[in-house]
Amino acid sequence: MIEVIIDSIRVSLMSQHRIVVLKDSNGDRYLPIWIGPCEADAITIELQEMPPQRPLTHDLLKSVVRELGGKIVHILINDLRNDVYYARIVVDVNGRQIEVDSRPSDAIALAVRAKVPIFVADVVMDKAAIEPDEDVEAEAPARDDEVDEGRLSAFQDFVNPLDLDALDDEDE
């Protein structure tokens, strides 16, 4: 099992889906998992410590487990079949560990509420993890004192011929 942290939740511009990106805690591997917008919101709300007006489903599940004498130990994304991820919620009840089948998005939403570790099975990471290329450097935003003229040329071609003074005259 590989412990992961939530690196980010990203929005697809092409659909309503979101992607939760999990990062290997001890390495540079990332595991992207498509999730729905409601599940993404449930995870984000908890990570941003924004209390909902009423308990969400994941808050309810956490309370039910606690009231029945259980304690959520961790979650495990344990399988990947036909591009579908599977997860288990591991609950301790009187010293006995019970595994409950779950969608990864729901398990992650529960894990952030219970503040328990998130694990991914080695086989899942081996199948689906992404490692950034070492030769590709992430593009950092230009600082004020180092503008990349090549990247801005298209904007300059558009903005330079504009007569901005004429806009001021129209407002008067």
N, C-alpha and C positions, 0 to 999 in steps of 0.2 A: 504494500500500500504506500502511496505517495501522498504526503500532505500537500494541500494546495490552499491558496488564498484567492479571494475574488479580486482580480486585477481591474476589471471594468465591466460595465454593461453598455453595450453599443446598440444603436438604432439602425435598422436597415432602411435605406431610403427607397427601396423597391417594394417593401411589403410592411405589414403591421408587426412583423416578428422582431424580436430583439435577440442579441447574442450576449450570453454571459461568458466572460473570458476568465478562466481559472489559470493561475500561474503556479508552477511547481515552487514550493517554498525554498527548496535547496538547489534550484537550477534555473535555466532559461527556457524551459518548455512551457508552452501555453496550450490550453485545451479550450477551444471555442465550442459552445453548446447553444443551439437555437432554442429559444424559449418564447412563450407568448407575452404580450404586453402586460397582462394582469400580474403574471408571476414576476416579470421584471420590476413592475411597480412595487410589488410586495417586498422584494429584496431591497430595492432602492430606498423605500420608506424607512426600513429598519437601519440600513447602513448610514443614512443621513440623520438618524435619530429624530425623525418626525413622527410623533405619536399620532395614530389615526384617531378620528373622533369615536369610532366604535371598533372593537377588536376585529381583525381580519381572520380569515379561515386558519391561517398559520398560527395566529395568537391563540385561537380556540384550541387547536390541536396541542399546542404546548401546554395549555392549562389542563386539558383532559389527561394528558400523560402524567402531569404532576399530581393532579387530584386522585388518580388511580394508583399512586405510589411508585410511579416510574420516574426514571431520569434519562433524558436523551444523552447518550454517550458520544456519538459521532454519526456522521453520515458517510456513506461510501458509494461512489459512482462505480458500479461493479461490472457493467457489461456494455457492449456496443454491438448490436446486431442489426443488419440492414439499415444502417445510418440512424438507428434509434438507440439512445442512451437509456440505461436502466440504473436505478439507485436503490439503496437500502437505508432505512433509518434504524440505527442500532439503539435500543432502549434497554436499560438495566432495570429489572423488576425483582427486588429482593435477592440480588446477587446473581440472577439468571439473565443472560443477554438474549433479547428477542430481536429478530430482524424483521422489519416491516417493509414490504415492497412499496416503491414510490417513484414518481417521476423525478428526475434530477432537479428540476426547477422548484418543485414543492419541497424537496429535501433540503435544498440550499436555503430557501426562505425560512424553513424551520431552524436550520443550523445557525443562521445569523441571529435569530431570536433567542435561541437557547445558548448562544455563545459557545458552541462546540466545534471541534475540528471537522474539516471537510477533507475526505480522502478520495483518491482515485486509484482503482486497481492498476497494477503494473501493465497488464495486458491492454487495458483501455488507453493508457498513456502511450504505449508502444504503437498502437494502431492509429491514434488520432491526434497526438500532440504535434504542435508546430514549434519549430525552433527558428528564431530569426537568423538570417544569413549573417555571418561575421563580416563580410565585405560590405554589406549594406548598412550605412549609418542612418540613423533616424534623422529626418530633417528637423532641425531646431528652428524656431522662428528667428528671423534676422533681428539683430539688435539695431538700435537706431544708428549706430556708427558703422554698421557693415551691411548695407543694403545690396542684395543680389540683383544687379541690373537686368540680367538675362531673364529672371523669373518675372520681373515687373514690366518688361517691354510691352506685352500685350495690353496691359492696363494703361501704360503711358501713351500708346498709340490711340487709345480710346479717349483718354482724359485730356490730353494736350490740345486738341483742336476745339474743345468746348469753350464757348464764350461765357464764362461764369459771371462776368460783369453785367451781361444782358439779363441774367436772372435777378440781380439786385435791382435793376431798373424796372422790371415788371412788378416787383413788390411795392413800389412807391405809388 
